[in-house]
Amino acid sequence: MCGIVGFTGDMQAAPILLDGLSKLEYRGYDSAGVAVRNGSEEPEIIKAKGRLRILLEKTAYGTAVEGCCGIGHTRWATHGEPSEINAHPHYSDDKNVIAVHNGIIENYLELKDTLLKKGYSFYSQTDTEVITKLIDYYYRQESCGPIEAISKAIIRVRGSYALAVMFKDYPAEIYVARKDSPMIIGVKDGQCYLASDVPAILKYTRSVYYIGNMELARLANGGVCFYNLDCEPIQKEITNITWDSEAAEKGGFEHFMIKEIHEQPRAVKDTLLSVIADGRINLELAGISLENIKDCNNIHIVACGSAYHVGVNAQYVFEDIAKIPVRVELASEFRYRSPLLDKNDLVIIISQSGETADSLAALREAKERGVKTLAIVNVVGSTIAREADMVFYTMAGPEIAVATTKAYSAQLAATYILATELAYSRNMIDGSEYSRLIDELLKLPDKIATLLSDKERIQWFASKFAASHDVFFIGRGIDYAICLEGSLKMKEISYIHSEAYAAGELKHGTISLIEQGTLVISVLTQPKLYEKMISNMVEVKSRGAYIMGLTCYGNYSIEDTSNFTVYIPKTDEHFTASLAVVPLQLMGYYLSVARGLDVDKPRNLAKSVTVE
């Protein structure tokens, strides 16, 4: 959720911190703040409620704050309402300890009560103030150093955290600790950088360390030292980030979302070509052993949000092509349902960030039960990637907009590859069908690009429904999975109530919601279900619905029923989601723009959900 940055070196910290926060505002935009130390002088702590621009103005874009060591934070509120008081950084009574935090301290009330009895007072409603003062307590009362004080504090903590801490006695140093919340540390030319996500520091360095779970670190003198909970030094290898820094900029587009929609052909192509060579799929290129997964009895796909919709689509594909039973699970419910897992099953975790709290918990549940795990993630070195038995990295690059587009498309491509290869290895398809499917996969990027060249029509149509209160999506089979994602895009960024229904369920109550002029978006790309879908469209139209139809080229009979039709290029019926989702993404985007909303930072949402 929240975004954390830090810097210590021989340059002014504030401009670097604010620049980093601008790259992380998608993680939370309820409030923002920075704390900067300038040697032995009193630290400057500046906070602002609302968007980052307010903090930028208060600090004169960082020029009004002097000092070469500092930490910053952009907040997505969990404990305590959005306010300047609850904004980070938080501090002990005399500002001996200053900290920023991403995560949730589940037992903060218990810890707070203990500290109240020891004479501490509290000014905010946050769990972060509690952990800050707990660190201060151990530092003072037990006369120990920063690493030991932080270690003693976090041992008492239940929950998740990425912590960055500064101490008065060590004005040029930053101390960090992590459990389940993302954090990376970068170094270059005697400077040290800290951030929740790569884009925040990509401008300054590509050399990063990934701090592990329940580990601590000290940033000082241009280097980084790592420690375990026993305060013993541990060694870390540095990783080189290959992302293009320009990929984290808008590149002339009005919003990150529309830029990322246009990046989908490349994201899908790069993901496909990461494992396809000489007309064949080679999972070894991704570090995945086919022998470890081809004989699985069942597949459990576990994910949240859009990644869950990828899983719903993949269920149809895996079962139809590879003939493997698939169950799609919401990660937030997986543990609590006591899932029935067999030692010969395969659990696939899908997550863009690789840090989604519920998905991570589901992964650990599967591993505890001795079940093989495979992660489909976009961020190299993320927690889910490190802990899964196998990893299929999607090649979407940095995705900044809160509403996912290109990462979703890359995830779809990854599931297609896995399903096709499993089908062939299990002798469910022959060599000619295998080659045909691969050929169809490789054509997807160009077909996506073709769809993007005709976006103005969708923009015009979206403007007609900018005042809508309700929109419904209907489809069958894979088309239903597509509807789920289209509906989510619309509600995420346009704030229009939107629901996706399996079209066959209309008569079981849903059709009662249709009124005169209600927009119903009907997706019908599956040849075997086309006629049934036409019948469903007639049903809702007879109740006054205005129909937008989404189908493949050649299905021109739809014009007799649809009021407005969008056509997509033909592809194998299992892969139509990769094409059909594009007009729906554009529909959501242009509706949001027409309503004058903040497309990239929709209210109440954050990019990476790192708390339960």
QUIPE-V765879 format. One line per field, one symbol per residue. phi: phi as a letter, one per 30 degrees, with the letter a starting at -180 (. if undefined). Layout:
phi=???
This chain:
phi=.dcbbaablccddedddddddddcdddlbdaaabbbcbiddddcbbbadjdeeddeddchhjddbckcbabbabccdbcjddaddddddcadecidbbbbbbkbcdcddddddddedcjdcbcbccdddddddddeeddddchcdeddddddddddcckbabcbbcbedbdcbbcbbbaicdabbcbahicbbbadaeedcddcaccbccdddhcbabcahibbccbcddiddbcbcdccdceddddccdhjddbdedddddddedddddddddbcbhibdbdddcicddddbdcddbcccbabhddddeddddeddedddchcdbbcbdedceddchddccecdbccccaddibeedddddeddddddicdbbccbccdidddddcddbbcddcdidccedddbddedddeeddedddddddddcidbcdddedddddddddeeddddddddcddddedddddcdcdcbbccbabiedddddededdedddccicebbcbdedcedcjdddddbeiddbcccbccedcedddeddddedddcjdccccbbcejddddddcddbbcccedbeedcdedcdddeddddddddddddicdddbdeicbdcccbd
